[in-house]
Amino acid sequence: MSAFRIAILVFSPGGNTLTAARMAAAALEERGFQVQVLDVTAAKVIADREKLLQYLAQEIKPHDLLFVGAPVYENRLDKFTLRLIQHLPQPGNGPWGKLCAPFVTWGGVTSGISLHQAAKALRATGRKVVMTFKVEAFHVFSLEWPEPLNPGMPGEEAGPLMSALADRVSDIVGMEAESLPDITDTLTDTPLLPKLVGAFTSRVPTQEYTYKSVKVDPDTCTGCGTCVRRCPLDRLEIREGTATVKADALRCMHCYTCLRVCPSGARRVGLAGMRGPLMALRKLNNEHPGNALYTGGA
């Protein structure tokens, strides 16, 4: 079993998906698997195709099963993760294996159509999607609420999911890739409302207009550079002792990582007013369970 190799490719602006990836890796390593967790976020190459391809060529290890993980944005997979998947080399090319498994972290409203989007994109690269999973996580959007949503998640509550994931991987070890079903077309059980919302927001850039911009209080900012180091799109710099946006910066993806990591509380967004609408949508969608492994019934 130890010869079966797994690579986990993860884009995790807020850190939740990386936490889930590391939990999955720990569960798999306990079963004797060789696991690599490759955090594309920290490399800051997600928005540049050439840098991304060079990074992947240098860092990815040979694997039999590829996991690709990312957060959910407005009921869908974020556009940078879709581009990451679309740029993956074809399986059989160097270290790249044919079997794959997308996963997402979500919080607040719904995981929407994200898993189906990821699976379709991976299948389009010539891979076979043999499983997927979702993990409920802390919602960075709720940082300014009196009671943040899903604090400390993912944590111990995701343990049973990770155990089931390791069981499923153990089941497929030694099986011929041709005998395993591709489960992409089974991932269509999303409730109608989040499916419609996710389909709409996957085509219309609503996030660019509905999410509020981060504002920096120059009197509170210490110029420590924490937000500069953590911004996944490398948008920020220290100028005259204060964190500010670069002149040629990409459009903000509204991950609010800078808000989460600022040690001086110099960043504010004004998200408190979103609590009512977001909680209403959460109740309307009523997505349960929060953590789930999908194997297509195979």
C-alpha positions in Angstrom: 0.0 0.0 0.0 2.8 2.4 0.8 3.8 2.5 -2.9 0.6 4.2 -3.8 1.4 7.9 -4.1 -0.9 10.9 -3.6 -0.5 14.6 -4.4 -2.7 17.2 -2.9 -2.7 20.5 -4.9 -4.4 23.2 -2.9 -5.3 26.9 -3.4 -6.2 28.3 0.0 -6.3 32.1 0.4 -7.9 32.0 3.8 -6.1 28.9 5.0 -9.2 26.7 5.6 -8.7 24.6 2.5 -5.0 24.1 3.4 -6.1 22.9 6.9 -8.5 20.4 5.3 -5.7 19.3 2.9 -3.3 18.7 5.8 -6.0 16.8 7.7 -6.6 14.6 4.7 -2.9 14.0 4.3 -2.5 13.0 8.0 -5.4 10.5 7.6 -3.8 9.0 4.5 -0.3 8.9 5.9 -1.6 6.9 8.8 -2.6 4.2 6.3 0.9 4.2 4.9 0.4 6.3 1.8 3.0 8.7 0.4 1.4 12.1 0.4 2.6 15.5 -0.9 0.7 18.7 0.0 1.6 21.4 -2.5 0.2 24.9 -1.5 0.0 27.0 -4.6 -1.2 29.9 -2.5 2.1 30.5 -0.8 3.9 30.4 -4.1 1.8 33.3 -5.4 1.7 31.9 -8.9 -2.0 31.3 -9.3 -2.7 34.4 -11.5 0.3 33.9 -13.9 0.1 31.0 -16.3 3.8 30.8 -17.1 4.9 31.0 -13.5 2.2 28.5 -12.5 3.3 25.9 -15.1 7.0 26.4 -14.1 6.2 26.0 -10.4 4.2 22.8 -11.0 6.9 21.3 -13.2 9.5 22.0 -10.5 7.5 21.0 -7.4 4.9 18.3 -8.2 6.0 14.7 -7.4 5.0 11.6 -9.2 1.6 10.4 -8.0 -1.1 7.9 -8.7 -4.0 10.0 -7.3 -4.3 13.8 -7.5 -6.4 15.8 -5.1 -7.2 19.4 -6.0 -8.7 21.6 -3.3 -10.1 25.2 -3.2 -12.7 27.3 -1.4 -16.2 28.1 -2.5 -17.1 31.6 -3.6 -20.7 32.5 -4.1 -21.8 28.9 -4.6 -19.1 28.1 -7.1 -15.5 27.4 -7.6 -13.3 30.5 -7.7 -12.0 31.4 -11.2 -8.4 31.0 -10.2 -8.8 27.4 -9.2 -10.7 26.7 -12.5 -7.7 28.2 -14.4 -5.3 26.1 -12.3 -7.2 22.9 -13.3 -7.4 24.0 -16.9 -3.6 24.5 -17.0 -2.8 21.1 -15.5 -0.6 18.9 -17.8 -2.3 15.9 -19.3 -2.1 12.7 -17.2 0.7 10.4 -18.2 2.9 13.4 -18.9 5.8 13.1 -16.5 4.7 12.7 -12.9 1.0 13.4 -13.6 -1.4 10.5 -12.8 -4.8 9.8 -14.3 -6.9 9.5 -11.2 -8.1 12.6 -9.4 -10.4 13.9 -6.7 -11.5 17.5 -6.2 -12.6 18.9 -2.9 -13.8 22.2 -1.5 -14.2 24.0 1.8 -17.4 26.0 2.2 -19.2 28.0 4.9 -22.2 30.0 5.4 -24.5 29.4 2.5 -23.9 26.4 0.3 -21.2 24.4 -1.5 -23.4 25.0 -4.6 -22.1 23.7 -7.9 -18.5 23.9 -7.0 -17.7 20.2 -6.9 -19.5 19.6 -10.2 -17.5 22.5 -11.7 -14.2 21.1 -10.5 -15.0 17.6 -11.6 -16.0 18.7 -15.1 -12.8 20.8 -15.4 -10.6 17.9 -14.3 -12.3 15.4 -16.6 -11.7 17.8 -19.5 -8.0 17.5 -18.8 -8.2 13.7 -19.5 -8.4 12.7 -15.9 -10.9 10.3 -14.1 -12.7 11.7 -11.1 -13.0 8.8 -8.7 -14.2 10.7 -5.6 -14.9 14.2 -4.2 -15.5 15.7 -0.8 -16.6 18.9 0.8 -15.6 20.3 4.2 -17.5 22.9 6.2 -15.2 25.7 7.4 -14.9 29.0 9.1 -16.4 31.8 7.0 -13.9 34.6 6.7 -16.8 36.8 5.6 -18.1 36.7 9.2 -15.0 38.1 10.9 -16.7 41.4 11.7 -19.8 39.7 13.1 -20.5 39.5 16.8 -20.5 35.8 16.5 -18.3 34.5 13.6 -19.7 31.6 11.6 -18.1 28.2 12.0 -15.2 29.3 14.2 -12.4 26.8 14.5 -13.6 24.7 11.5 -12.4 22.5 10.0 -11.4 20.7 13.2 -12.3 17.5 15.0 -15.7 17.4 13.5 -14.1 16.7 10.1 -12.3 13.6 11.5 -14.9 11.0 10.4 -14.9 12.4 6.9 -11.1 12.1 6.7 -11.3 8.5 8.0 -13.9 7.7 5.4 -11.7 9.3 2.7 -8.7 7.2 3.7 -11.0 4.1 3.6 -12.0 4.9 0.1 -8.5 5.4 -1.1 -7.5 2.1 0.4 -10.4 0.5 -1.5 -9.1 1.6 -4.9 -5.5 0.7 -4.3 -4.5 -2.0 -6.7 -7.6 -1.6 -8.9 -7.1 -0.9 -12.6 -7.9 2.8 -13.5 -10.1 1.6 -16.3 -12.3 -0.3 -13.9 -13.0 2.7 -11.8 -16.1 4.8 -12.7 -15.8 8.5 -13.3 -18.4 10.1 -10.9 -18.6 13.6 -12.4 -22.1 13.1 -13.8 -23.4 11.9 -10.4 -22.6 15.3 -8.8 -25.9 16.8 -9.8 -27.9 16.6 -6.6 -27.4 20.3 -5.6 -30.7 21.9 -4.6 -32.3 24.0 -7.2 -31.7 27.5 -5.7 -28.0 27.2 -5.1 -27.7 25.5 -8.5 -29.3 28.5 -10.2 -27.3 31.0 -8.2 -24.1 29.2 -8.8 -24.8 28.9 -12.5 -25.5 32.6 -12.7 -22.5 33.7 -10.7 -20.2 31.4 -12.7 -21.0 33.5 -15.8 -21.5 36.9 -14.3 -18.8 38.5 -12.1 -21.2 39.4 -9.3 -18.5 39.1 -6.7 -16.7 42.1 -8.1 -19.7 44.3 -7.4 -21.4 42.8 -4.3 -18.4 42.2 -2.1 -17.1 45.3 -0.3 -13.6 46.5 -0.7 -11.1 46.4 2.2 -10.2 49.8 3.7 -7.0 50.4 5.7 -6.7 52.8 8.6 -3.3 54.5 8.1 -3.2 55.6 11.8 -3.6 52.0 12.9 -1.5 50.2 10.3 2.0 49.5 11.6 3.4 48.6 8.2 4.4 45.1 9.5 3.8 43.6 6.0 1.8 40.6 7.2 -1.0 41.3 4.7 1.6 41.8 1.9 3.1 38.4 2.5 -0.3 36.6 2.7 -2.2 38.2 -0.2 -2.6 35.3 -2.7 -2.6 37.7 -5.7 0.4 39.7 -4.6 -1.6 42.9 -4.8 -0.2 44.7 -1.8 3.0 46.6 -0.9 4.3 48.8 1.9 4.5 52.4 0.8 5.5 55.2 3.2 5.0 52.8 6.1 1.5 51.8 5.3 0.1 48.7 3.4 -1.4 49.8 0.2 -2.5 48.4 -3.2 0.0 48.3 -6.0 -0.7 50.6 -9.0 -0.8 47.6 -11.4 -2.6 45.2 -9.1 -5.0 42.6 -10.2 -8.6 42.9 -9.1 -9.2 41.8 -5.5 -10.7 38.3 -5.2 -12.3 39.3 -1.9 -10.9 36.4 0.1 -10.4 38.8 3.0 -7.2 37.1 4.0 -5.6 40.4 4.8 -8.5 41.2 7.2 -8.0 37.9 8.9 -4.2 38.1 9.4 -3.8 41.8 10.2 -2.4 41.9 13.8 -3.2 45.5 14.4 -6.8 45.5 13.3 -6.1 48.2 10.7 -8.3 46.6 8.1 -12.0 47.0 7.9 -14.6 46.0 5.3 -18.0 46.7 6.8 -19.4 43.2 6.6 -21.5 43.3 9.7 -24.6 44.4 7.7 -24.3 41.2 5.6 -25.1 38.9 8.5 -28.9 39.1 8.1 -29.1 38.3 4.3 -26.3 35.6 4.6 -28.0 33.8 7.5 -31.3 33.9 5.7 -29.7 32.3 2.7 -28.1 29.7 4.9 -31.4 28.8 6.4 -33.1 28.7 3.0 -30.5 26.4 1.4 -30.3 24.2 4.6 -27.4 22.1 3.2 -26.7 19.0 5.3 -24.4 17.4 6.0 -21.7 20.0 6.1 -19.0 17.4 5.5 -19.5 14.7 2.9 -17.6 12.2 0.7 -19.0 11.4 -2.7 -18.0 8.2 -4.5 -20.8 7.8 -7.0 -22.1 4.8 -5.1 -19.3 2.7 -6.4 
